[in-house]
């Protein structure tokens, strides 16, 4: 588990150097589920 000290030392994202994360395509609405679905809609996951 990530400790509190590690989290406190993370850099602050800026407009020039934003925080980049990996996200499942299924959360973005792309049909990549094993049954051909997108596993629901998650509009908060798509906010910029």
Secondary structure, DSSP 8 states (H G I E B T S, - for coil): ---HHHHHTS----SSS-------GGGGT---STTS---S--GGGG--
